[in-house]
Amino acid sequence: MTYRVLWSTRLHLQAVAGLVGIAESLGVVTCIPAILAYMAAAEAQLPGPSASRRERWLAALHHWGLVAAAILLSWVSALAKEVGITARESARAG
């Protein structure tokens, strides 16, 4: 009887360990690009006043697209694993 309980516990732990591994992978796969997208948005250069209206609009669209991507990826990372909150806090700090 004891052997059966231990065997079923081992199987349960293996299943949970697999889910935790997936959460960690998803957290890393979304946290790192979130930080990189935020850094790219922070370093984006907006064109000067001599640039055409279209160039300024496209530059602003690119900047806010990167910001939106950073926010979305950091939320996915935070929902996957609590360590992903680091990406959210670094995006908010800037």
Secondary structure as the mmCIF struct_conf table of DSSP 4:
data_model
#
loop_
_struct_conf.conf_type_id
_struct_conf.id
_struct_conf.beg_label_comp_id
_struct_conf.beg_label_asym_id
_struct_conf.beg_label_seq_id
_struct_conf.end_label_comp_id
_struct_conf.end_label_asym_id
_struct_conf.end_label_seq_id
HELX_RH_AL_P HELX_RH_AL_P1 THR A 2 GLU A 43
HELX_LH_PP_P HELX_LH_PP_P1 ALA A 44 PRO A 47
TURN_TY1_P TURN_TY1_P1 PRO A 49 SER A 50
BEND BEND1 ALA A 51 ALA A 51
HELX_RH_AL_P HELX_RH_AL_P2 ARG A 53 ALA A 80
HELX_RH_3T_P HELX_RH_3T_P1 GLU A 82 GLY A 84
HELX_RH_AL_P HELX_RH_AL_P3 ILE A 85 ALA A 93
#
